[in-house]
Amino acid sequence: MSLQATEQPQNVPNAPTFPVLIREKTADDRNYILATLSKGLLLEAPYRWMVKPVWRKHHAQLEALIDRASVLVACNPEEPSHIFGYLISEEDPVGPIVHYVYVKDLYRCTGIARRLLAHGVPSLGKKKVHFTHKTKIMTERTCKKYNAVYDPYLLLDK
């Protein structure tokens, strides 16, 4: 599944004006995704104070998540190994679950995250969407906009 972002999508305002390829993860992406996910989580309050044995167990859960979930990668179409960001999500009986959305600092505020969400969670805004990680972006306003609920226990449920 790949699509060029040069085509302006109907449901994604402010899409990036530079070309973006959205594709499934490859084996080469796994280490990068795991490293950025781990680093990002370690900056968040609940994870910052985890003792090493607990973090190792959580890290193993993140590895399993990356392997079982749907991971979409936004990258440069001319050089697919140049990753702009990614989305980790999965379908569940409770509804779509968004585990993590990451966009490199340089490419933030260009619509890449919205683009990933539009492709990875087509029912976004129509059905209740569950988020398993709180971030600066996941404000009350954003949750209302996307009909989203914060539910961290869905990450550990598998």
C-alpha positions in Angstrom: 0.0 0.0 0.0 1.7 3.2 -1.1 0.5 6.6 -2.1 2.1 9.9 -3.0 1.2 12.9 -0.9 1.6 15.2 -3.8 -2.1 14.2 -4.6 -4.1 16.4 -2.1 -6.2 13.9 -0.1 -9.9 14.9 0.5 -10.0 14.4 4.2 -6.5 15.7 5.1 -6.1 19.5 5.2 -2.6 21.0 5.0 -1.0 17.9 3.5 2.7 18.3 2.9 3.7 20.0 -0.3 6.8 17.8 -0.7 6.4 14.2 -2.0 5.7 11.7 0.7 5.4 7.9 0.3 3.2 6.0 2.8 4.1 2.4 2.9 4.1 -0.7 5.2 7.1 -1.2 7.5 10.0 -3.3 6.2 12.4 -5.4 8.2 15.0 -2.6 7.8 12.6 -0.1 9.6 12.2 -2.2 12.7 15.3 -1.1 14.6 14.7 2.6 13.8 11.1 2.4 14.9 12.0 0.6 18.1 14.8 3.1 18.9 12.7 6.2 18.4 9.7 4.7 20.2 11.8 3.8 23.2 13.6 7.2 23.3 10.2 9.0 23.0 8.7 7.0 25.8 11.6 7.5 28.1 11.0 11.2 27.9 7.5 10.8 29.2 6.9 11.0 32.9 5.6 7.5 33.7 8.5 5.8 31.9 11.2 8.1 33.0 11.3 6.6 36.5 11.0 2.9 35.6 13.6 0.7 37.1 15.6 -1.3 34.5 14.0 -4.8 35.0 10.5 -3.2 34.5 11.7 -1.2 31.5 13.2 -4.4 29.9 9.8 -6.1 30.2 8.1 -3.1 28.7 10.7 -2.9 25.9 9.9 -6.6 25.1 6.2 -5.6 24.9 7.1 -2.8 22.5 9.0 -5.3 20.3 6.0 -7.6 20.2 3.7 -4.7 19.4 5.8 -3.6 16.4 5.7 -7.2 15.1 2.0 -7.8 15.5 0.5 -4.3 14.8 0.1 -2.5 11.5 3.0 0.0 11.0 2.8 2.6 8.3 5.9 4.6 7.4 6.0 8.0 5.8 9.2 8.4 3.8 10.9 10.0 0.9 9.7 8.4 -2.3 13.1 8.7 -3.9 14.9 7.2 -0.9 12.4 5.0 1.0 15.0 4.4 3.8 14.7 8.2 4.7 11.8 8.0 7.2 9.8 11.1 8.1 7.5 9.4 10.6 5.4 6.3 11.3 2.1 5.1 12.8 1.6 2.0 14.9 -2.0 0.9 15.0 -4.2 -2.1 15.1 -7.9 -3.2 14.8 -9.5 -4.6 17.9 -13.1 -5.6 18.8 -13.3 -2.4 20.9 -12.4 -0.4 17.7 -9.3 1.0 16.1 -6.3 1.4 18.4 -3.6 4.0 17.8 -0.6 3.0 19.8 1.9 5.7 18.6 2.3 8.4 15.9 5.8 9.7 15.4 7.1 12.4 13.1 10.7 13.7 13.1 11.0 17.2 14.5 12.0 18.7 11.1 8.8 17.4 9.4 6.3 18.3 12.2 3.4 20.6 11.4 3.5 19.5 7.7 0.4 17.2 7.9 2.4 14.0 7.9 0.8 12.7 11.1 -2.7 13.6 9.8 -1.8 11.8 6.6 -0.7 8.7 8.4 -3.8 8.6 10.6 -6.0 9.1 7.5 -4.4 6.0 5.9 -4.0 3.9 8.9 -7.3 4.5 10.7 -9.9 5.2 8.0 -12.7 5.3 10.6 -11.0 8.2 12.4 -13.6 10.7 13.5 -16.5 8.3 12.7 -15.9 5.5 15.2 -14.4 5.8 18.7 -10.6 5.5 18.4 -8.5 4.3 21.4 -5.1 5.8 22.0 -2.6 3.9 24.3 -0.1 6.7 24.8 -0.6 10.3 25.9 1.5 12.9 24.2 1.5 16.7 24.0 -0.7 16.5 21.0 -3.3 14.2 22.6 -5.2 17.1 24.3 -8.8 17.1 25.3 -9.6 19.1 22.2 -7.8 16.6 19.9 -9.7 13.7 21.6 -13.0 15.4 20.9 -12.1 16.2 17.3 -11.2 12.6 16.6 -13.7 10.9 18.9 -10.7 9.4 20.8 -10.3 7.9 24.2 -7.1 7.3 26.1 -6.8 3.7 27.2 -3.3 2.6 28.1 -4.4 -0.9 29.1 -5.1 -1.9 25.5 -1.3 -1.9 25.0 -0.8 -4.6 27.7 -3.9 -6.6 26.9 -2.3 -8.8 24.1 
